[in-house]
Amino acid sequence: MMRHLPNAITILRILLTPLIGVRLAQGDVRGAFPLIFFAGISDGVDGYLARRFDWKSKLGSVLDPLADKLLVATLFLGLGFGGALPWWVVIIVFARDLMILAFSAYALLFTRIRSFPPSIWGKISTFFQLMLAGGCVMRMLWPDFWLSATVPLFLWGTAAATIWSGIHYAHTGLQMMKESPD
């Protein structure tokens, strides 16, 4: 029974994610903040439990990155609709993710490619995206907090890292296609 705890935590994070988006879009950052905090902590806890006690599962290997992507997308949409993020950065993040999804779907349907490992550039991009979202939320909660000054740095870092990781994924995807037996 305990071996399913990481998946249960991940599913709870997925279920809470729409609430975060709605609260942010409505400008209710005080209501969104505890949910965002819980989502961030739960992401670390489910991964720790899965690794520490070897409670890894195939379902978890699919659900966890899905939960992360859903959370990032929801944060960016909520912050975009709430006016805390410029739409051009929201579009960059979504364009990269849609490109990756399109490649994955094509590869699954028409090739023998079945593994789409994350790259270091994708992880760096996600780090910047989460730092930007967190910085925007903190700036909304505490406008005079020193971290507010870092939001523009994370904005441009997110744009650069997301674009670069998109280019890297496109290059890697094309290489995979060339090397695929189909």
N, C-alpha and C positions, 0 to 999 in steps of 0.2 A: 504494500500500500504506500509506504513512504517513498518508494522509488518513482512514483508518479507525481510527487510534490513539485519538482521543477516545472513540469508541464502544466500543472494546475496554476502555479504562479504566473506563468507566461499567458495562459488563457485569461486569467484575471486582468492582466495588463492590457490585453487586447480588448476586453470588454469595457475597461475604463477609458480607453483612448478616445472614443467619440465624445465622451463627457468633457474631456480636456479641450477638444476642438471647439465645442459649442461654447464653453466658458470663455475661451480666448476670443472667439469671434464676437461674443457679446461684450467684451471688454472687462469681464469678471476675472481679473488676474488673481485676486485673492482667493476665489473659489477654485481656480485652476492650479495654483501653486502647490497645494498639498497633494493633488493627484499627480502632478508632474514629478514631484519629489518621490512619491511612492513608486511611480513607474521607473524612475531612474534606479532607485534602490532595489526594486524587484528584479530588474534586469541583471544586476550584479549577483543577487542572492540565488536566482535560479541557475545561473551559470556556475556559481561556486558549488552549489549542492550537486549539480550534475557531474562536475569534475571530481569533487572531493570524495563522494560516495559511489562514484561510477554509476550514477543514475541516468546516464545518457540514453537517449532513445532516437529512433528514426523520426518519430513525430516531433520530438524536441528540436532536432536539427533542422526541421522545416519551420516549426512554429516560432522559434526564437528570432531568426532573422526577419521573418514576416512581421512579428510584433514590433521589432525595431523599425522597420521600414514604415509600417503603419503609423507608429508614433511620430517619427520624423515628418512624414507627409502631413499628418494631422496638426502637428505643431506649426509647420510652415503655413498651412492653409488658415489655421486659426489666427496666427499672428498677421498674416496678410489681410484677412478680412477685418481684423481688429485694428489695422493701420499701424502696427508696430514694425512691420517688415515691408520693404518695397517689393512690388510684384515682380520686378525683373529677377530678383534672386530666387523667389518662389518658382518662377518659370524655369530657371536654370536647373534647380534641384529636380523638378518634375521631369524636365526634358531628358536628363541623364538617366533617371530611373525608368522612364518609358522606353528609352533606347535599349537598356539592359533587358527589360522585360520582353521587348519585341525580339531581340536576338535569342533569348532563352526559349521563347515560344517557337520560333522558327527552328532552332536547333533540335528541340524535342520532337517536333513534328516531322522534320525532313532530313535529319541526320542521325548519326549514332552517338552524338555528343550527349552525355548525361551528367557531366560534372561541370559545375560553374563555380569554381572556388573564388572566394573574395580575394581581392588584391590588397596590398599594403596601401595603395593609393585610395582605394575605396574606404578603407578603415580611417585613413587620415581625413578624407572628405566627410565621413560620418562624424568624426570627432569635431571638426570645425562646424558642421551643421548643428550639432547638439550644443556646442559652446555658444554659437550665435543665438539659438533659440533660448537657451538659459539666460544669456546676457540680456536679451530683449525682455524676458519675463522679469528679471531682477530690476532692470531699468524702469519698468512699469510699476513695480512694487516700491522701489526705493530710488527715486530719480537722482538723489545726491550721492548715492553709493559710488565709491571709486571705480567699481567694475563697469559702471555705465560708460566710462570713457573708452573701454576696450571694445564696445559693440561695433564701431566702425572698422576696427582691425579685423574682427571676426567676420564682418560682412564681406569685406574684400578677400579675406582668407578663404571663406566658404566658397565664394564665386570662383576663385582661382583653383582651389583644390577640387571642387566639383567638376569644373570644366576639364581639368587635367585628368582626373580619374575617368571621366567619360571618354576622353581620347584614348587613354590606356586600355579601358575595357573594349572599345571599338577595335583597337589594334590587336588585342589578345583574341577577341572573337573572330576576327578575320584570319588570324594565324590558326586558330582551332579549326575553322572551316577548311582551310587549305590542307591541313593534316588529317582531316576526317576521311575515312575510307569511302564515304558516299559522295 
